[in-house]
Amino acid sequence: FGEFDIGPTFSAGPLVLTPMIGAGFNWSTKQMTYVIPQFYTTLNSDSLYGESWLWLPLFSLNHSGGPNQFYTRDFLLFKATHDFRIGPALELTIGLNDAGKGGAGGKTLQSLPVGGMIEYNAKADWQGTIGIFLGVETQTPNKINDKLVGRLTYIHTF
């Protein structure tokens, strides 16, 4: 499986806007599986760093009955030091068709984890940035092991 994305970048001071279009491919079947319009916004000021990811994976364009969803990942971090940032974060997944909702009669709001994020600028040690998101899924049953969510991200700087 692989994805190819392309789009321009527009900068306005600390704000960077990147609209893109992408396509996902299943190399074993030699077929395109989805088209994904995307929009990224990055804010990098003296005291704040933020990102907003907007994705619209459309599987039904290539596969009748395929899932279509809207997804966004957003966070705004306060720069506590030059190397350390902390702040709130959330993700949202909305089903746009029956397959994207998990079947006929499924919920439109598929997922909404809310929590906090920290990032550490590890460029001196590992030439990159390490990010950790920890949160609570608000759309699952009441069992605690179904509610805790997290993500570890490493972005290498070349």
C-alpha positions as CSV (number, residue, x, y, z in Angstrom):
1,F,0.0,0.0,0.0
2,G,1.2,3.5,-0.7
3,E,-0.1,7.1,-1.0
4,F,1.0,9.9,-3.3
5,D,0.2,13.5,-2.3
6,I,0.9,16.7,-4.2
7,G,0.1,20.4,-3.5
8,P,1.5,23.9,-3.2
9,T,2.5,25.7,0.0
10,F,1.6,29.3,0.8
11,S,3.3,31.2,3.6
12,A,2.0,34.4,5.4
13,G,4.4,35.2,8.2
14,P,4.0,32.5,10.9
15,L,1.1,30.8,9.0
16,V,1.7,28.2,6.4
17,L,-1.2,26.8,4.3
18,T,-0.9,23.6,2.2
19,P,-3.8,22.3,0.1
20,M,-3.2,18.9,-1.4
21,I,-4.8,16.1,-3.3
22,G,-3.7,12.5,-2.8
23,A,-4.4,9.0,-4.0
24,G,-4.0,5.7,-2.2
25,F,-2.8,2.6,-4.1
26,N,-2.9,-1.1,-3.3
27,W,0.3,-2.3,-5.0
28,S,-0.7,-6.0,-4.6
29,T,-3.9,-5.6,-6.7
30,K,-2.4,-2.7,-8.8
31,Q,-5.5,-0.5,-8.0
32,M,-6.1,2.9,-6.7
33,T,-8.2,2.5,-3.6
34,Y,-9.1,6.1,-2.7
35,V,-8.7,9.8,-3.4
36,I,-8.0,12.1,-0.5
37,P,-8.4,15.9,-0.7
38,Q,-6.3,17.4,2.2
39,F,-5.7,20.8,3.8
40,Y,-2.9,21.5,6.3
41,T,-2.4,24.7,8.3
42,T,0.6,25.3,10.5
43,L,1.2,28.2,12.9
44,N,4.7,28.8,14.2
45,S,5.0,32.0,16.2
46,D,7.4,33.0,18.9
47,S,5.1,31.6,21.7
48,L,2.7,29.2,19.9
49,Y,3.0,26.2,17.5
50,G,-0.2,24.7,16.0
51,E,-1.3,22.3,13.3
52,S,-4.7,21.5,11.7
53,W,-5.0,18.6,9.4
54,L,-8.2,18.2,7.3
55,W,-8.6,15.0,5.4
56,L,-11.5,13.7,3.2
57,P,-10.7,10.1,2.2
58,L,-13.1,9.1,-0.5
59,F,-13.1,5.3,-1.0
60,S,-16.5,5.2,-2.8
61,L,-15.1,7.0,-5.9
62,N,-13.2,3.7,-6.8
63,H,-15.2,1.1,-4.9
64,S,-19.0,1.2,-4.8
65,G,-20.0,1.2,-1.1
66,G,-16.6,2.1,0.1
67,P,-16.3,4.3,3.3
68,N,-16.1,8.0,3.0
69,Q,-15.1,10.0,6.1
70,F,-14.0,13.5,7.2
71,Y,-11.1,13.5,9.6
72,T,-9.3,16.4,11.4
73,R,-6.4,16.4,13.8
74,D,-5.8,19.7,15.6
75,F,-3.5,21.0,18.3
76,L,-2.2,24.3,19.6
77,L,0.9,24.2,21.7
78,F,2.5,26.8,24.0
79,K,6.3,27.0,23.7
80,A,7.3,26.6,27.3
81,T,11.0,26.6,26.3
82,H,12.9,26.5,23.0
83,D,12.8,22.7,23.0
84,F,9.5,21.9,24.8
85,R,5.9,22.6,23.8
86,I,2.6,21.6,25.5
87,G,-1.1,22.2,24.9
88,P,-4.6,20.8,24.0
89,A,-5.3,18.4,21.1
90,L,-8.2,16.7,19.5
91,E,-9.1,14.5,16.6
92,L,-12.5,14.1,14.9
93,T,-13.8,11.4,12.5
94,I,-17.2,11.8,10.9
95,G,-18.8,9.1,8.7
96,L,-20.2,10.6,5.5
97,N,-21.9,7.5,4.1
98,D,-23.2,4.2,5.5
99,A,-19.8,2.4,5.1
100,G,-18.1,5.4,6.7
101,K,-20.5,5.1,9.6
102,G,-19.8,1.4,10.1
103,G,-22.9,0.2,8.3
104,A,-26.5,1.3,7.8
105,G,-27.8,3.1,10.9
106,G,-24.3,3.7,12.2
107,K,-23.3,6.8,14.0
108,T,-22.2,9.9,12.1
109,L,-19.7,10.9,14.8
110,Q,-17.3,8.0,14.7
111,S,-14.5,9.2,16.9
112,L,-13.6,12.2,19.1
113,P,-10.5,11.8,21.2
114,V,-9.7,14.9,23.3
115,G,-6.5,15.3,25.3
116,G,-3.1,17.0,25.5
117,M,0.0,16.9,23.5
118,I,3.7,17.6,24.3
119,E,6.5,18.0,21.8
120,Y,10.2,17.9,22.4
121,N,12.7,19.4,19.9
122,A,15.3,16.6,19.9
123,K,17.3,18.0,17.0
124,A,20.6,18.1,19.0
125,D,20.2,14.4,20.0
126,W,18.2,12.7,17.2
127,Q,17.8,15.3,14.5
128,G,14.1,15.6,14.9
129,T,11.0,16.3,17.0
130,I,9.2,13.8,19.3
131,G,5.5,14.3,19.9
132,I,3.2,12.5,22.4
133,F,-0.6,12.8,22.4
134,L,-2.6,11.3,25.2
135,G,-6.3,11.6,25.5
136,V,-9.7,10.1,26.1
137,E,-12.0,8.8,23.3
138,T,-15.4,10.4,24.0
139,Q,-17.4,8.0,21.6
140,T,-16.7,4.5,23.0
141,P,-18.3,2.4,25.7
142,N,-17.6,3.2,29.3
143,K,-14.8,0.7,29.8
144,I,-11.6,2.6,30.6
145,N,-9.4,0.5,28.3
146,D,-11.6,1.5,25.4
147,K,-11.3,5.2,26.2
148,L,-7.6,5.8,26.5
149,V,-5.9,6.9,23.3
150,G,-2.4,7.9,22.4
151,R,0.1,8.6,19.6
152,L,3.9,8.8,19.5
153,T,5.3,10.8,16.6
154,Y,8.8,11.2,15.5
155,I,9.6,13.7,12.7
156,H,13.2,13.4,11.4
157,T,14.8,16.6,10.1
158,F,17.2,16.2,7.2
